[in-house]
Amino acid sequence: SELPSEDPFLSGQYAVHYVRGMQQVSSGHLKMLSYLKHYTAYNVETNRFVFVANVTQFDFWDSYLPQYKMALTEGGASGVMCSYFAPNGVSSCGNPWLL
């Protein structure tokens, strides 16, 4: 994920304010929609189409998911863009547990 910190809380706070700033309302309408990328456990550029990240449930909940949850629930982000690779062997774009 492309965030300014490895700390999930700090990254989450950054994302909340960034999303709110992007999605300001003007004349009753959003000026822009904000989508979060690359959901989730994404941090490689080499072999990204075939890379399988083995991630424990603890690591998902402790390190990878908090900032996304904050940006969606507190910041009001419009959606997420899934990452290319397959955490634990299941495609991010087709993983019902992640989505």
N, C-alpha and C positions, 0 to 999 in steps of 0.2 A: 504494500500500500504506500501511496505517496503522501506521507505525513511529516510534520516538522519534528516529531519526537517519537521515541520508542515507548514512552509512557502512555498507556491507553487512556488515562483520565485527561492528561494534558492534550493529547491528540483529539480526544472527544470534545473538549471545550473549544479548541481551535476550530474544529469542524462545525460545531453548533453555531458559532458566531460567523464563520465564513458563509455557511448556508443561509443564515438569516440576512446577512448583508447582500447576498446575491438575489435572494427571493423577496426583495422589498415590494410592497404593494403600492401601485400607483393608479389612481382613479378606480379603485376597487378590483384591479387585476394585477396578477404577478407580472413583473417585468421580465422574469427569466425563471426557468426551472433548473433545479440543481440535482444532478445525479452523482452518486458516490461511486468511485471506481477504485480499485479492482477488487471486488468482493469475492472472496476473502482469502487470507493466508497467501497473498501474492507478493513476491519480492524478488523475482528473477526475470531476466530478459533473455538469457541463453536457454535454448530448448524449452521455451515456455509452452509450446504446443504439445509437448509430450511429457513434461515434468509432472511427477506425482509427489505431492507433499504429504508426508506422514505426520499428522497433527493429532495430539491427544485431546480428549474432551476438555481437560483442564486448560490446555493452551488455547483452545478456541475461546472458551469463556473468560479466561484471564487476560489474554494478550490480543486476540484478533477481532473479537466481536464487540467489545464495549464501545469503541469509538463509532462504529457503524450504528449501533443501537442509539447512542446519544444523538448523532447527527440526524437520524430518522425521527426519533420520538421528541427530542427537545428542539432540534433545529428545524424540523419539518421538511427535510430533503424529499424531493419528489420520487426518487427511486434509486436503484443501484444498477451498476453494470457488472456482471459477473466476470471473474478472471478467466483466463484461457485454460489453466491447468486443472487437474483433478485432485483436490484434497482427499487423501485416503482412498484414492482410486476411483472416485465418483466425480464426474464433471461438475464444475461449479454451476454451470448454466442449467443442469438437469438434476440438481441435488435437492430433493424435497425437504431434507432436514435443514439445509442452509437457507433455502428460499422461503 
